Amino acid sequence: APHFSRALAHLDNAMVRELDAVGFESRLRELVRLRASQLNGCSYCVELHSGDALTAGDTPQRINAVAVWRESPLFTARDRAALALTESITRTSETHVPDADWDAAAAVFSTEELGALVALIVTINAWNAVGVSTHAWVG
């Protein structure tokens, strides 16, 4: 589906422009992508964004702890708010994005940063849907 693939790539580019415009840190971008990909079971994206997180300067300890971020002392308040919102939006059908998760993110992100974060989460979930449904990691 070449038209759809191009459209998704344009969506990704627009999302990156939003993140860049607000100075959203690259390490946190990759942790959000990684956590959504873990939840969605996208092996391809988990591998990709684990490596991208290392390249962005994150530590192996934090990357390994993303799956258990709530129990780990390695994450800041911004990290925690972003990861909680990532989980809520990724599991929208189950969570309906509780006000508490939104409010926690709004407390540590500006309105512009919050908009860019939502764009990031929605976009990685779209990529995960493509990767999982097409078994992108096979062969």
DSSP file with accessible surface (Angstrom, degrees, kcal/mol):
  #  RESIDUE AA STRUCTURE BP1 BP2  ACC     N-H-->O    O-->H-N    N-H-->O    O-->H-N    TCO  KAPPA ALPHA  PHI   PSI    X-CA   Y-CA   Z-CA
    1    1 A A     >        0   0   97      0, 0.0     4,-2.6     0, 0.0     5,-0.2   0.000 360.0 360.0 360.0  77.4    0.0    0.0    0.0
    2    2 A P  H  >  +     0   0   81      0, 0.0     4,-2.3     0, 0.0     5,-0.2   0.842 360.0  52.2 -62.5 -36.1    2.4    2.7   -1.2
    3    3 A H  H  > S+     0   0  145      2,-0.2     4,-2.2     1,-0.2     5,-0.1   0.925 112.8  45.5 -66.4 -41.9    0.1    5.6   -0.7
    4    4 A F  H  > S+     0   0  114      2,-0.2     4,-2.8     1,-0.2     5,-0.2   0.922 111.2  52.9 -65.9 -43.1   -0.6    4.6    2.8
    5    5 A S  H  X S+     0   0   67     -4,-2.6     4,-2.3     1,-0.2    -2,-0.2   0.916 110.6  47.2 -59.5 -42.8    3.0    4.0    3.5
    6    6 A R  H  X S+     0   0  126     -4,-2.3     4,-2.4     2,-0.2    -1,-0.2   0.908 111.4  51.4 -64.6 -41.1    3.9    7.5    2.3
    7    7 A A  H  X S+     0   0   55     -4,-2.2     4,-2.4     2,-0.2    -2,-0.2   0.915 110.3  48.6 -62.9 -41.4    1.1    9.0    4.3
    8    8 A L  H  X S+     0   0   10     -4,-2.8     4,-2.6     2,-0.2    -1,-0.2   0.908 110.3  51.3 -66.1 -38.2    2.4    7.3    7.5
    9    9 A A  H  X S+     0   0   39     -4,-2.3     4,-2.5    -5,-0.2    -2,-0.2   0.902 109.7  50.2 -64.7 -38.6    5.9    8.5    6.8
   10   10 A H  H  X S+     0   0  120     -4,-2.4     4,-2.5     2,-0.2    -2,-0.2   0.902 109.3  51.6 -64.8 -40.3    4.5   12.0    6.4
   11   11 A L  H  X S+     0   0   77     -4,-2.4     4,-2.5     2,-0.2    -2,-0.2   0.934 110.1  49.4 -60.2 -44.6    2.7   11.6    9.7
   12   12 A D  H  X S+     0   0   37     -4,-2.6     4,-2.5     1,-0.2    -2,-0.2   0.926 110.7  49.5 -61.0 -44.9    5.9   10.5   11.3
   13   13 A N  H  X S+     0   0   79     -4,-2.5     4,-2.2     1,-0.2    -1,-0.2   0.902 110.7  50.1 -62.7 -40.5    7.8   13.5    9.8
   14   14 A A  H  X S+     0   0   33     -4,-2.5     4,-2.1     2,-0.2    -1,-0.2   0.908 110.2  50.9 -64.1 -40.8    5.1   15.9   11.1
   15   15 A M  H  X S+     0   0    3     -4,-2.5     4,-2.5     2,-0.2    -2,-0.2   0.935 109.4  50.0 -62.4 -45.0    5.3   14.3   14.6
   16   16 A V  H  X S+     0   0   38     -4,-2.5     4,-3.0     1,-0.2     5,-0.2   0.913 108.7  53.0 -62.4 -40.2    9.1   14.7   14.6
   17   17 A R  H  X S+     0   0  155     -4,-2.2     4,-2.4     1,-0.2    -1,-0.2   0.905 109.0  49.8 -61.3 -40.3    8.8   18.4   13.6
   18   18 A E  H  X S+     0   0  106     -4,-2.1     4,-1.2     2,-0.2    -2,-0.2   0.928 112.7  46.4 -63.8 -45.2    6.4   18.9   16.5
   19   19 A L  H  <>S+     0   0    0     -4,-2.5     5,-2.5     1,-0.2     4,-0.5   0.924 114.1  47.9 -62.9 -44.3    8.8   17.3   19.0
   20   20 A D  H ><5S+     0   0   95     -4,-3.0     3,-1.1     1,-0.2    -2,-0.2   0.892 106.0  58.7 -63.4 -39.5   11.7   19.3   17.6
   21   21 A A  H 3<5S+     0   0   83     -4,-2.4    -1,-0.2     1,-0.3    -2,-0.2   0.808 113.3  38.0 -62.4 -30.5    9.7   22.6   17.8
   22   22 A V  T 3<5S-     0   0   37     -4,-1.2    -1,-0.3    -3,-0.4    -2,-0.2   0.373 112.2-116.1-102.4   3.2    9.2   22.2   21.5
   23   23 A G  T < 5 -     0   0   55     -3,-1.1     2,-0.3    -4,-0.5    -3,-0.2   0.812  43.3-177.1  69.1  32.3   12.7   20.7   22.3
   24   24 A F      < -     0   0    3     -5,-2.5    -1,-0.2    -6,-0.2     5,-0.1  -0.460  34.6-106.4 -67.7 123.7   11.3   17.4   23.4
   25   25 A E     >  -     0   0   70     -2,-0.3     4,-1.8     1,-0.1     3,-0.2  -0.214  16.9-137.5 -61.7 137.3   14.3   15.4   24.6
   26   26 A S  H  > S+     0   0   62      1,-0.2     4,-2.0     2,-0.2     5,-0.2   0.837 100.5  58.3 -65.6 -35.1   15.4   12.5   22.3
   27   27 A R  H  > S+     0   0   93     29,-0.3     4,-1.8     1,-0.2    -1,-0.2   0.932 108.8  45.3 -61.5 -43.1   16.0   10.1   25.1
   28   28 A L  H  > S+     0   0    1      1,-0.2     4,-2.4     2,-0.2     5,-0.2   0.872 107.1  59.4 -70.1 -34.1   12.4   10.4   26.3
   29   29 A R  H  X S+     0   0   26     -4,-1.8     4,-2.3     1,-0.2    -1,-0.2   0.936 108.6  45.0 -54.8 -47.5   11.2   10.1   22.7
   30   30 A E  H  X S+     0   0   19     -4,-2.0     4,-2.8     2,-0.2    -1,-0.2   0.861 109.6  53.7 -70.9 -34.9   12.8    6.7   22.4
   31   31 A L  H  X S+     0   0    0     -4,-1.8     4,-2.8     2,-0.2    -1,-0.2   0.907 110.2  48.5 -64.9 -39.1   11.6    5.5   25.8
   32   32 A V  H  X S+     0   0    0     -4,-2.4     4,-2.4     2,-0.2     5,-0.3   0.944 113.3  46.7 -63.8 -46.9    8.0    6.4   24.8
   33   33 A R  H  X S+     0   0   22     -4,-2.3     4,-2.1    -5,-0.2    -2,-0.2   0.910 113.9  49.3 -60.9 -42.0    8.4    4.6   21.5
   34   34 A L  H  X S+     0   0    1     -4,-2.8     4,-2.4     2,-0.2    -2,-0.2   0.936 111.1  47.9 -63.9 -47.0   10.0    1.6   23.2
   35   35 A R  H  X S+     0   0   27     -4,-2.8     4,-2.4     2,-0.2     5,-0.2   0.929 112.7  47.6 -65.1 -43.6    7.2    1.3   25.9
   36   36 A A  H  X S+     0   0    0     -4,-2.4     4,-2.3     1,-0.2    -1,-0.2   0.929 112.4  50.8 -61.3 -41.3    4.4    1.5   23.4
   37   37 A S  H  X>S+     0   0    0     -4,-2.1     5,-2.4    -5,-0.3     4,-0.8   0.874 108.8  51.2 -65.8 -37.3    6.1   -1.1   21.2
   38   38 A Q  H ><5S+     0   0   54     -4,-2.4     3,-0.8     1,-0.2    -1,-0.2   0.943 111.5  47.4 -61.9 -47.7    6.5   -3.4   24.2
   39   39 A L  H 3<5S+     0   0   36     -4,-2.4    -2,-0.2     1,-0.2    -1,-0.2   0.863 114.6  46.4 -62.1 -36.8    2.8   -3.1   25.0
   40   40 A N  H 3<5S-     0   0   55     -4,-2.3    -1,-0.2    -5,-0.2    -2,-0.2   0.534 109.2-123.0 -84.7  -7.3    1.9   -3.7   21.4
   41   41 A G  T <<5 +     0   0   48     -3,-0.8     2,-1.1    -4,-0.8    -3,-0.2   0.832  53.2 157.3  70.4  33.4    4.2   -6.7   21.0
   42   42 A C     >< -     0   0    0     -5,-2.4     4,-2.5     1,-0.2    -1,-0.2  -0.744  18.7-176.9 -94.9  94.4    6.1   -5.2   18.1
   43   43 A S  H  > S+     0   0   61     -2,-1.1     4,-2.3     1,-0.2     5,-0.2   0.884  80.6  55.0 -57.7 -42.7    9.4   -7.0   18.2
   44   44 A Y  H  > S+     0   0  118      1,-0.2     4,-2.5     2,-0.2    -1,-0.2   0.944 112.4  42.2 -57.4 -49.1   10.8   -5.0   15.2
   45   45 A C  H  > S+     0   0    8      2,-0.2     4,-2.9     1,-0.2     5,-0.3   0.844 110.1  56.9 -72.0 -32.8   10.1   -1.7   17.0
   46   46 A V  H  X S+     0   0   39     -4,-2.5     4,-1.9    -9,-0.2     5,-0.2   0.955 112.3  42.2 -60.7 -47.4   11.3   -2.9   20.4
   47   47 A E  H  X S+     0   0  152     -4,-2.3     4,-1.9    -5,-0.2    -2,-0.2   0.947 116.4  48.9 -63.8 -46.1   14.6   -3.7   18.8
   48   48 A L  H  X S+     0   0   69     -4,-2.5     4,-2.3    -5,-0.2    -2,-0.2   0.945 115.4  41.4 -59.9 -49.9   14.8   -0.6   16.8
   49   49 A H  H  X S+     0   0   14     -4,-2.9     4,-2.1     2,-0.2    -1,-0.2   0.760 108.4  59.6 -80.2 -20.6   13.9    1.8   19.6
   50   50 A S  H  X S+     0   0   32     -4,-1.9     4,-1.7    -5,-0.3    -1,-0.2   0.942 111.5  42.4 -64.4 -46.1   16.1    0.1   22.2
   51   51 A G  H  X S+     0   0   30     -4,-1.9     4,-2.4     1,-0.2    -2,-0.2   0.902 112.9  52.4 -65.6 -40.4   19.0    0.8   19.9
   52   52 A D  H  X S+     0   0   56     -4,-2.3     4,-2.1     1,-0.2    -1,-0.2   0.861 106.1  54.7 -65.0 -34.8   17.8    4.3   19.1
   53   53 A A  H  <>S+     0   0    0     -4,-2.1     5,-2.7     2,-0.2     4,-0.3   0.907 108.4  48.5 -65.0 -40.4   17.6    5.0   22.9
   54   54 A L  H ><5S+     0   0   91     -4,-1.7     3,-1.7     1,-0.2    -2,-0.2   0.942 111.3  49.7 -61.6 -46.3   21.2    4.0   23.3
   55   55 A T  H 3<5S+     0   0  124     -4,-2.4    -2,-0.2     1,-0.3    -1,-0.2   0.857 105.7  57.5 -60.9 -34.9   22.2    6.2   20.4
   56   56 A A  T 3<5S-     0   0   29     -4,-2.1    -1,-0.3    -5,-0.2   -29,-0.3   0.496 127.7 -98.9 -76.5  -3.2   20.3    9.1   22.0
   57   57 A G  T < 5S+     0   0   47     -3,-1.7    -3,-0.2     1,-0.3    -2,-0.1   0.543  74.8 141.6 101.6   7.8   22.4    8.7   25.1
   58   58 A D      < -     0   0    6     -5,-2.7    -1,-0.3    -6,-0.2   -30,-0.0  -0.380  50.8-110.3 -78.6 163.9   20.2    6.6   27.4
   59   59 A T     >  -     0   0   51      1,-0.1     4,-2.4    -2,-0.1     5,-0.2  -0.641  14.5-122.7 -94.4 152.2   21.8    3.9   29.6
   60   60 A P  H  > S+     0   0   67      0, 0.0     4,-2.8     0, 0.0     5,-0.2   0.875 112.9  58.4 -57.4 -35.1   21.3    0.2   29.2
   61   61 A Q  H  > S+     0   0  121      2,-0.2     4,-1.4     1,-0.2    13,-0.1   0.926 109.1  42.2 -62.9 -45.5   19.9    0.1   32.7
   62   62 A R  H  > S+     0   0   18      2,-0.2     4,-0.7     1,-0.2    -1,-0.2   0.912 114.1  51.5 -68.3 -40.5   17.1    2.5   32.0
   63   63 A I  H >< S+     0   0   11     -4,-2.4     3,-1.0     1,-0.2     4,-0.3   0.934 112.0  47.0 -62.1 -43.7   16.3    0.9   28.6
   64   64 A N  H 3< S+     0   0  127     -4,-2.8     3,-0.4     1,-0.2    -1,-0.2   0.792 111.7  52.3 -66.8 -27.5   16.1   -2.5   30.3
   65   65 A A  H >< S+     0   0   12     -4,-1.4     3,-1.5    -5,-0.2    -1,-0.2   0.504  79.0  95.2 -89.6  -3.0   13.9   -1.1   33.1
   66   66 A V  G X< S+     0   0    0     -3,-1.0     3,-1.5    -4,-0.7    -1,-0.2   0.891  80.8  57.4 -56.7 -38.4   11.3    0.6   30.8
   67   67 A A  G 3  S+     0   0   49     -3,-0.4    -1,-0.3    -4,-0.3     3,-0.1   0.764 119.2  31.2 -65.1 -21.9    9.1   -2.5   31.1
   68   68 A V  G X> S+     0   0   77     -3,-1.5     3,-1.6    -4,-0.1     4,-0.8  -0.121  77.1 138.6-125.2  36.7    9.0   -2.0   34.9
   69   69 A W  G X4  +     0   0   11     -3,-1.5     3,-0.6     1,-0.3     6,-0.2   0.797  66.4  61.8 -56.9 -33.0    9.4    1.7   35.1
   70   70 A R  G 34 S+     0   0  129      1,-0.2    -1,-0.3    -4,-0.2    -2,-0.1   0.832 110.7  40.0 -64.2 -30.2    6.8    2.1   37.9
   71   71 A E  G <4 S+     0   0  147     -3,-1.6    -1,-0.2    -6,-0.2    -2,-0.2   0.502 101.1  90.8 -94.4  -6.9    9.0    0.0   40.2
   72   72 A S    X<  -     0   0   13     -4,-0.8     3,-0.6    -3,-0.6   -10,-0.0  -0.745  61.1-153.5 -98.4 139.8   12.3    1.5   39.1
   73   73 A P  T 3  S+     0   0  120      0, 0.0    -1,-0.1     0, 0.0    -4,-0.1   0.424  80.6  88.4 -83.2   3.6   14.0    4.5   40.7
   74   74 A L  T 3  S+     0   0   78    -13,-0.1     2,-0.4    -5,-0.1   -12,-0.1   0.503  71.0  83.6 -82.5  -3.8   15.8    5.3   37.4
   75   75 A F    <   -     0   0   11     -3,-0.6     2,-0.0    -6,-0.2     0, 0.0  -0.841  67.6-136.4-113.8 139.3   13.0    7.5   35.9
   76   76 A T     >  -     0   0   73     -2,-0.4     4,-2.8     1,-0.1     5,-0.2  -0.225  35.9 -98.5 -77.6 174.1   12.3   11.2   36.5
   77   77 A A  H  > S+     0   0   69      1,-0.2     4,-2.5     2,-0.2     5,-0.2   0.892 126.8  50.2 -61.7 -39.9    8.9   12.8   37.1
   78   78 A R  H  > S+     0   0   57      2,-0.2     4,-2.5     1,-0.2    -1,-0.2   0.925 110.7  49.2 -64.3 -44.2    8.8   13.7   33.3
   79   79 A D  H  > S+     0   0    5      1,-0.2     4,-2.9     2,-0.2     5,-0.2   0.942 112.6  47.8 -57.6 -49.0    9.7   10.2   32.3
   80   80 A R  H  X S+     0   0   72     -4,-2.8     4,-2.6     1,-0.2     5,-0.2   0.902 111.9  48.5 -62.6 -43.0    7.0    8.7   34.6
   81   81 A A  H  X S+     0   0    8     -4,-2.5     4,-2.3     2,-0.2    -1,-0.2   0.920 114.0  46.9 -64.5 -41.9    4.3   11.1   33.3
   82   82 A A  H  X S+     0   0    0     -4,-2.5     4,-2.5     2,-0.2    -2,-0.2   0.914 114.0  47.0 -66.5 -42.2    5.2   10.4   29.7
   83   83 A L  H  X S+     0   0    0     -4,-2.9     4,-2.5    -5,-0.2    -2,-0.2   0.897 111.7  50.5 -69.0 -38.0    5.3    6.6   30.2
   84   84 A A  H  X S+     0   0    8     -4,-2.6     4,-2.4    -5,-0.2    -2,-0.2   0.935 113.1  45.9 -64.2 -43.7    2.0    6.6   32.1
   85   85 A L  H  X S+     0   0    0     -4,-2.3     4,-3.0    -5,-0.2     5,-0.3   0.902 110.1  55.2 -66.6 -36.8    0.4    8.6   29.4
   86   86 A T  H  X S+     0   0    0     -4,-2.5     4,-2.7     1,-0.2     5,-0.2   0.936 109.9  45.8 -58.7 -47.3    1.9    6.3   26.8
   87   87 A E  H  X S+     0   0   15     -4,-2.5     4,-2.0     1,-0.2    -1,-0.2   0.917 113.8  49.0 -63.4 -42.3    0.4    3.3   28.5
   88   88 A S  H  < S+     0   0    4     -4,-2.4     9,-0.5     2,-0.2     7,-0.3   0.925 115.7  41.6 -65.0 -45.0   -3.0    5.0   28.8
   89   89 A I  H >< S+     0   0   25     -4,-3.0     3,-1.5     1,-0.2    -2,-0.2   0.904 113.3  53.1 -70.9 -39.3   -3.2    6.1   25.2
   90   90 A T  H 3< S+     0   0   20     -4,-2.7     3,-0.2    -5,-0.3    -1,-0.2   0.881 117.1  39.4 -62.5 -34.1   -1.8    2.8   23.9
   91   91 A R  T >X S+     0   0   89     -4,-2.0     4,-2.7    -5,-0.2     3,-1.8  -0.150  76.3 142.1-105.2  38.0   -4.5    1.0   25.8
   92   92 A T  H <>  +     0   0   65     -3,-1.5     4,-2.5     1,-0.3    -1,-0.2   0.843  66.8  57.6 -49.9 -42.4   -7.2    3.5   25.1
   93   93 A S  H 34 S+     0   0  101     -3,-0.2    -1,-0.3     1,-0.2    -2,-0.1   0.815 117.8  34.0 -63.7 -26.0   -9.9    0.8   24.7
   94   94 A E  H <4 S+     0   0  139     -3,-1.8    -2,-0.2    -6,-0.2    -1,-0.2   0.831 131.1  28.5 -91.8 -39.6   -9.2   -0.4   28.3
   95   95 A T  H  < S-     0   0   44     -4,-2.7    -3,-0.2    -7,-0.3    -2,-0.2   0.749  74.7-149.8 -97.3 -30.6   -8.2    2.9   30.0
   96   96 A H     <  -     0   0  146     -4,-2.5    -4,-0.1    -5,-0.4    -7,-0.1   0.773  64.8 -80.3  56.8  26.2  -10.1    5.7   28.2
   97   97 A V        -     0   0   35     -9,-0.5    -1,-0.2    -6,-0.1     5,-0.1   0.950  58.2-126.8  45.7  85.0   -7.1    7.8   29.3
   98   98 A P    >>  -     0   0   54      0, 0.0     4,-2.0     0, 0.0     3,-0.7  -0.204  10.1-120.7 -59.1 146.7   -7.9    8.6   32.9
   99   99 A D  H 3> S+     0   0  126      1,-0.2     4,-3.5     2,-0.2     5,-0.3   0.854 112.3  62.3 -54.4 -36.7   -7.8   12.2   34.0
  100  100 A A  H 3> S+     0   0   69      1,-0.2     4,-2.1     2,-0.2    -1,-0.2   0.900 105.1  45.3 -60.0 -40.9   -5.2   11.4   36.5
  101  101 A D  H <> S+     0   0   32     -3,-0.7     4,-1.8     2,-0.2    -1,-0.2   0.918 116.2  46.0 -68.7 -42.0   -2.7   10.3   33.8
  102  102 A W  H  X S+     0   0   98     -4,-2.0     4,-2.8     1,-0.2    -2,-0.2   0.941 113.7  48.7 -64.5 -46.4   -3.5   13.3   31.7
  103  103 A D  H  X S+     0   0   97     -4,-3.5     4,-1.5     1,-0.2    -2,-0.2   0.881 108.4  53.7 -63.9 -38.0   -3.2   15.7   34.6
  104  104 A A  H  X S+     0   0   48     -4,-2.1     4,-0.6    -5,-0.3    -1,-0.2   0.906 112.6  44.3 -63.5 -39.9    0.1   14.2   35.7
  105  105 A A  H >X S+     0   0    0     -4,-1.8     4,-1.8   -24,-0.2     3,-1.2   0.923 110.8  53.7 -70.2 -40.7    1.5   14.8   32.2
  106  106 A A  H 3< S+     0   0   46     -4,-2.8    -1,-0.2     1,-0.3    -2,-0.2   0.771 102.1  61.1 -65.9 -22.5    0.0   18.3   32.1
  107  107 A A  H 3< S+     0   0   82     -4,-1.5    -1,-0.3    -5,-0.2    -2,-0.2   0.742 117.4  26.9 -75.1 -23.1    1.8   19.1   35.4
  108  108 A V  H << S+     0   0   49     -3,-1.2     2,-0.4    -4,-0.6    -2,-0.2   0.495 116.1  61.3-119.0  -7.7    5.2   18.5   33.9
  109  109 A F  S  < S-     0   0    9     -4,-1.8    -1,-0.1    -5,-0.1     2,-0.0  -0.955  79.2-120.8-120.1 143.3    4.8   19.2   30.2
  110  110 A S     >  -     0   0   47     -2,-0.4     4,-2.9   -88,-0.1     5,-0.2  -0.256  37.6-101.4 -68.4 166.9    3.8   22.5   28.6
  111  111 A T  H  > S+     0   0  119      1,-0.2     4,-2.2     2,-0.2     5,-0.2   0.911 126.1  48.4 -56.6 -42.1    0.7   22.5   26.5
  112  112 A E  H  > S+     0   0  125      2,-0.2     4,-2.1     1,-0.2    -1,-0.2   0.900 111.8  48.2 -67.5 -41.4    2.9   22.4   23.4
  113  113 A E  H  > S+     0   0   32      2,-0.2     4,-2.7     1,-0.2    -2,-0.2   0.898 110.1  52.7 -64.4 -39.7    5.0   19.6   24.7
  114  114 A L  H  X S+     0   0   11     -4,-2.9     4,-2.5     2,-0.2    -2,-0.2   0.918 108.5  50.1 -63.9 -41.4    1.9   17.7   25.7
  115  115 A G  H  X S+     0   0   42     -4,-2.2     4,-2.2    -5,-0.2    -1,-0.2   0.923 112.0  47.6 -61.6 -42.8    0.5   18.0   22.1
  116  116 A A  H  X S+     0   0    0     -4,-2.1     4,-2.4     2,-0.2    -2,-0.2   0.898 110.2  53.1 -66.5 -37.5    3.8   16.8   20.7
  117  117 A L  H  X S+     0   0    0     -4,-2.7     4,-2.7     2,-0.2    -2,-0.2   0.925 108.4  49.3 -64.0 -43.4    3.8   13.9   23.2
  118  118 A V  H  X S+     0   0   41     -4,-2.5     4,-2.8     1,-0.2     5,-0.3   0.932 110.2  51.7 -60.9 -42.7    0.3   12.8   22.1
  119  119 A A  H  X S+     0   0   30     -4,-2.2     4,-2.3     1,-0.2    -1,-0.2   0.915 110.4  49.4 -60.1 -41.6    1.5   13.0   18.4
  120  120 A L  H  X S+     0   0    0     -4,-2.4     4,-2.6     2,-0.2     5,-0.3   0.941 112.7  46.1 -61.2 -47.9    4.4   10.8   19.3
  121  121 A I  H  X S+     0   0    0     -4,-2.7     4,-2.0     1,-0.2    -2,-0.2   0.925 114.1  47.3 -65.5 -44.6    2.3    8.2   21.1
  122  122 A V  H  X S+     0   0   76     -4,-2.8     4,-1.8    -5,-0.2    -1,-0.2   0.926 113.4  49.5 -62.9 -41.0   -0.4    8.1   18.4
  123  123 A T  H  X S+     0   0    2     -4,-2.3     4,-2.5    -5,-0.3    -2,-0.2   0.930 110.0  48.3 -68.3 -44.0    2.3    7.8   15.6
  124  124 A I  H  X S+     0   0    4     -4,-2.6     4,-2.8     1,-0.2    -1,-0.2   0.896 109.6  54.3 -66.3 -33.5    4.2    4.9   17.3
  125  125 A N  H  X S+     0   0   31     -4,-2.0     4,-2.1    -5,-0.3    -1,-0.2   0.894 107.8  50.2 -65.6 -35.4    1.0    3.0   17.9
  126  126 A A  H  X S+     0   0   32     -4,-1.8     4,-1.9     2,-0.2    -2,-0.2   0.941 111.7  47.3 -65.8 -45.4    0.2    3.4   14.1
  127  127 A W  H  X S+     0   0   81     -4,-2.5     4,-2.9     1,-0.2    -2,-0.2   0.913 110.9  52.4 -61.5 -41.5    3.7    2.0   13.3
  128  128 A N  H  X S+     0   0    1     -4,-2.8     4,-3.3     1,-0.2     5,-0.4   0.905 105.7  54.3 -61.0 -40.8    3.2   -0.8   15.8
  129  129 A A  H  X S+     0   0   62     -4,-2.1     4,-2.1     1,-0.2    -1,-0.2   0.912 111.8  44.9 -61.2 -40.2   -0.1   -1.8   14.2
  130  130 A V  H  X S+     0   0   46     -4,-1.9     4,-2.1     2,-0.2    -2,-0.2   0.951 115.4  47.2 -67.3 -47.6    1.6   -2.0   10.8
  131  131 A G  H  X>S+     0   0    6     -4,-2.9     5,-2.3     1,-0.2     4,-0.6   0.916 116.5  42.3 -62.7 -43.7    4.6   -4.0   12.2
  132  132 A V  H ><5S+     0   0   49     -4,-3.3     3,-0.8     3,-0.2    -1,-0.2   0.937 115.5  48.1 -70.7 -44.8    2.6   -6.4   14.2
  133  133 A S  H 3<5S+     0   0   84     -4,-2.1    -1,-0.2    -5,-0.4    -2,-0.2   0.841 119.7  38.1 -67.9 -30.2   -0.1   -7.0   11.5
  134  134 A T  H 3<5S-     0   0   85     -4,-2.1    -1,-0.2    -5,-0.2    -2,-0.2   0.425 104.8-125.0 -99.8   1.3    2.5   -7.6    8.7
  135  135 A H  T X<5 +     0   0  109     -3,-0.8     3,-2.2    -4,-0.6    -3,-0.2   0.932  38.3 179.9  54.0  51.0    5.0   -9.5   10.9
  136  136 A A  T 3 <S+     0   0   48     -5,-2.3    -1,-0.1     1,-0.3    -4,-0.1   0.706  71.2  60.6 -58.2 -22.5    7.6   -7.0    9.9
  137  137 A W  T 3  S+     0   0   96     -6,-0.3     2,-0.4     2,-0.1    -1,-0.3   0.574  82.0 101.2 -85.7  -6.8   10.3   -8.7   12.0
  138  138 A V    <         0   0   97     -3,-2.2   -94,-0.0     1,-0.2     0, 0.0  -0.658 360.0 360.0 -85.1 129.6   10.0  -12.0   10.2
  139  139 A G              0   0  125     -2,-0.4    -1,-0.2     0, 0.0    -2,-0.1   0.629 360.0 360.0  53.5 360.0   12.7  -12.8    7.6
